[in-house]
Amino acid sequence: MAKANLSDYNLSELKGLQAEIEKEIKARQQQEVSKAREQILAIAQGLGVSVDELLANSGAKSKGNGKKVRAQYRNPADNTQTWTGRGRQPRWLAEGLASGKTLEDFRI
């Protein structure tokens, strides 16, 4: 990338450039996030699972013997969303518990 010679710009012009650069950086970051979101959605759809399930089950294998841990809880509103009972609770479960339900209400 060619290095720009900024010494010919006055302070006002430099501040204007800075504002334009910050605006462009923000726009490109939003584009990258959007692109990443689309890729994640495509991966989840290709596997036939929801994004929540894809992320919630990312640690579903136990470390010791490599066997898959069976899900213990299921979202009654979406049967594809399950949780093994290990790691961070999924949002749907935390919201259900906060609304007065018990963990047993979600048990498979």
C-alpha positions in Angstrom: 0.0 0.0 0.0 1.4 3.4 -1.0 2.1 5.7 1.9 0.1 9.0 1.8 1.9 12.2 2.2 -0.1 14.0 4.9 2.3 16.9 5.4 0.5 19.0 2.8 -2.8 18.9 4.6 -3.8 21.5 7.2 -5.3 20.5 10.5 -8.9 20.9 9.3 -8.3 18.8 6.3 -6.6 16.1 8.4 -9.6 16.0 10.8 -11.9 15.7 7.8 -9.9 12.8 6.5 -9.9 11.2 10.0 -13.7 11.4 10.1 -14.0 9.8 6.7 -11.6 7.1 7.6 -13.4 6.3 10.9 -16.7 6.2 8.9 -15.2 3.8 6.4 -13.7 1.6 9.1 -17.1 1.3 10.8 -18.9 0.5 7.5 -16.3 -2.2 6.7 -16.6 -3.7 10.2 -20.4 -3.9 9.7 -19.9 -5.6 6.4 -17.5 -8.1 7.9 -19.9 -8.9 10.7 -22.8 -9.3 8.2 -20.6 -11.6 6.1 -19.7 -13.7 9.1 -23.3 -13.9 10.2 -24.3 -15.1 6.7 -21.6 -17.8 6.8 -22.7 -19.0 10.3 -26.3 -19.2 9.1 -25.3 -21.1 6.0 -23.3 -23.6 8.1 -26.2 -24.1 10.5 -28.6 -24.6 7.6 -26.3 -27.0 5.9 -26.2 -29.1 9.0 -30.0 -28.8 9.6 -29.7 -27.1 13.0 -30.4 -23.7 14.4 -27.6 -21.3 15.1 -28.3 -21.6 18.9 -28.0 -25.4 18.7 -24.9 -25.1 16.7 -23.3 -22.8 19.3 -24.8 -24.5 22.3 -23.5 -28.0 21.3 -20.0 -26.8 20.4 -18.7 -28.4 23.5 -20.9 -31.5 23.5 -18.1 -34.0 23.6 -16.5 -34.9 26.9 -12.8 -34.4 27.1 -11.9 -37.8 28.6 -13.1 -40.5 26.2 -14.4 -38.6 23.2 -18.0 -39.9 23.6 -20.8 -37.6 22.9 -22.7 -36.3 25.9 -26.5 -36.9 25.6 -28.8 -33.9 25.8 -30.7 -33.7 29.1 -33.0 -30.7 28.4 -35.1 -29.6 25.4 -36.7 -26.3 24.5 -40.5 -27.1 24.4 -41.0 -24.2 21.9 -38.3 -25.6 19.5 -37.5 -29.3 19.7 -34.2 -28.8 17.8 -32.8 -26.8 20.7 -31.3 -29.0 23.4 -28.7 -28.7 26.2 -26.5 -31.3 27.8 -26.6 -29.7 31.2 -22.9 -28.8 30.9 -21.5 -25.4 30.3 -23.4 -22.2 29.9 -27.2 -22.4 29.9 -28.7 -21.6 26.6 -30.8 -18.4 26.5 -34.1 -20.2 26.0 -33.5 -22.1 29.2 -32.3 -19.2 31.2 -35.4 -17.2 30.1 -37.7 -20.1 31.0 -36.2 -20.4 34.5 -36.5 -16.6 35.0 -40.2 -16.8 34.1 -40.9 -19.3 36.9 -40.4 -22.7 35.2 -38.1 -25.3 36.8 -35.3 -27.2 35.3 -37.5 -30.3 35.4 -39.9 -28.6 33.0 -37.3 -28.9 30.3 -35.9 -32.4 31.0 -36.1 -34.8 28.2 
